[in-house]
Amino acid sequence: MGPGNGLGKKNLINRVEIVGKGAGWTEERTGLHELEFIETRRNWSTDKTSHDTKGTVNVLNLVEGREAIVESPNGAFDAFAVHYAETFIVPAAVGAYTIRPVGESEGSKCGTIKAFVRSGQM
């Protein structure tokens, strides 16, 4: 990749950007190139955090913490536990859902990485 191809070094570096922050949680965009149709976000929290599928399937992996519980505030699905390194899918039709540390992880930091199709890309 030479200097004449239009792809500078800035496009090759994984630039992590904080896109949201509150009491006990942080959400980061992981820096995939803007031309990729997949968006990836890392979420770090010590308490319950709210998520929304926004009409597209969400694929997540618990990357930090021993255990978390995924719940639907409106009863769209039964709550389920996820454990470190497990991948789980939240269907597009679910809409709102929450993730919170439980068990050994209660009160400590949990992290997920979430992938979804960027809006307008389907």
C-alpha positions as CSV (number, residue, x, y, z in Angstrom):
1,M,0.0,0.0,0.0
2,G,1.8,3.0,-1.2
3,P,1.1,6.7,-0.7
4,G,-0.7,6.9,-4.1
5,N,-3.5,4.5,-3.4
6,G,-5.6,6.9,-1.2
7,L,-5.4,4.7,1.9
8,G,-3.3,6.5,4.4
9,K,-1.9,5.2,7.7
10,K,-4.8,6.8,9.6
11,N,-7.2,4.4,7.9
12,L,-5.2,1.4,9.2
13,I,-5.0,2.3,12.9
14,N,-7.7,1.0,15.2
15,R,-8.9,4.3,16.6
16,V,-11.1,3.7,19.6
17,E,-13.6,6.5,20.3
18,I,-15.8,7.0,23.3
19,V,-19.4,7.5,22.1
20,G,-21.2,7.4,25.4
21,K,-20.5,7.6,29.1
22,G,-22.4,7.7,32.4
23,A,-22.3,6.5,36.0
24,G,-20.7,3.1,35.9
25,W,-20.6,2.6,32.1
26,T,-18.7,3.5,29.0
27,E,-19.4,2.8,25.3
28,E,-16.7,2.8,22.7
29,R,-16.7,2.6,18.9
30,T,-13.8,0.3,18.1
31,G,-12.6,2.0,14.9
32,L,-13.7,-0.1,12.0
33,H,-13.3,1.8,8.8
34,E,-16.3,3.9,7.8
35,L,-16.7,1.9,4.6
36,E,-17.3,-1.4,6.6
37,F,-21.0,-2.2,6.8
38,I,-20.5,-3.6,10.4
39,E,-20.3,-1.4,13.4
40,T,-18.6,-2.7,16.5
41,R,-18.9,-1.3,20.0
42,R,-17.3,-2.2,23.3
43,N,-19.4,-1.6,26.4
44,W,-17.9,-1.5,29.9
45,S,-20.1,-1.4,33.0
46,T,-20.4,-2.2,36.7
47,D,-24.2,-2.0,36.7
48,K,-27.2,-2.6,34.4
49,T,-26.8,-1.0,31.0
50,S,-29.5,-0.4,28.4
51,H,-29.2,-1.5,24.8
52,D,-31.4,-1.4,21.7
53,T,-31.2,-3.5,18.5
54,K,-32.6,-0.5,16.5
55,G,-34.0,-2.9,14.0
56,T,-30.8,-5.0,13.3
57,V,-29.5,-8.2,14.8
58,N,-26.9,-7.7,17.6
59,V,-24.2,-10.2,18.1
60,L,-22.3,-9.9,21.4
61,N,-19.5,-11.6,23.3
62,L,-18.7,-11.2,27.0
63,V,-15.1,-10.1,26.9
64,E,-14.6,-9.2,30.6
65,G,-16.3,-10.5,33.7
66,R,-17.3,-14.0,34.7
67,E,-21.1,-13.7,34.2
68,A,-23.8,-11.3,33.1
69,I,-27.5,-11.5,32.6
70,V,-29.4,-10.3,29.6
71,E,-32.9,-9.2,30.2
72,S,-35.9,-7.7,28.4
73,P,-37.5,-4.8,30.1
74,N,-40.8,-5.5,28.3
75,G,-40.8,-9.4,28.5
76,A,-39.8,-10.0,24.8
77,F,-37.7,-12.9,26.0
78,D,-36.8,-14.8,29.1
79,A,-33.7,-13.6,30.9
80,F,-30.5,-15.6,30.2
81,A,-27.0,-15.7,31.7
82,V,-23.9,-15.4,29.6
83,H,-20.4,-16.3,30.8
84,Y,-16.9,-15.1,29.9
85,A,-16.0,-15.6,26.2
86,E,-19.6,-16.7,25.3
87,T,-21.2,-15.3,22.2
88,F,-24.9,-14.5,22.1
89,I,-27.4,-13.1,19.6
90,V,-30.2,-10.6,20.2
91,P,-32.7,-10.7,17.3
92,A,-33.6,-7.4,15.6
93,A,-37.2,-7.7,16.7
94,V,-36.3,-7.6,20.4
95,G,-35.7,-3.8,20.5
96,A,-34.7,-2.8,24.1
97,Y,-32.7,-5.1,26.3
98,T,-30.3,-4.8,29.3
99,I,-27.1,-6.4,30.4
100,R,-25.9,-6.5,34.0
101,P,-23.1,-8.2,35.9
102,V,-24.3,-11.0,38.2
103,G,-22.9,-13.8,40.4
104,E,-19.2,-13.4,40.9
105,S,-19.2,-10.4,38.6
106,E,-21.8,-8.4,40.5
107,G,-20.4,-5.0,41.4
108,S,-17.3,-5.5,39.2
109,K,-16.6,-4.4,35.6
110,C,-18.0,-6.5,32.8
111,G,-17.3,-5.9,29.1
112,T,-19.1,-6.8,25.9
113,I,-18.2,-6.3,22.3
114,K,-21.3,-5.8,20.1
115,A,-21.5,-6.1,16.3
116,F,-24.4,-4.9,14.2
117,V,-25.2,-3.7,10.7
118,R,-24.8,0.0,10.3
119,S,-28.0,1.8,9.6
120,G,-28.8,2.3,5.9
121,Q,-26.4,-0.6,5.0
122,M,-28.9,-3.5,4.7
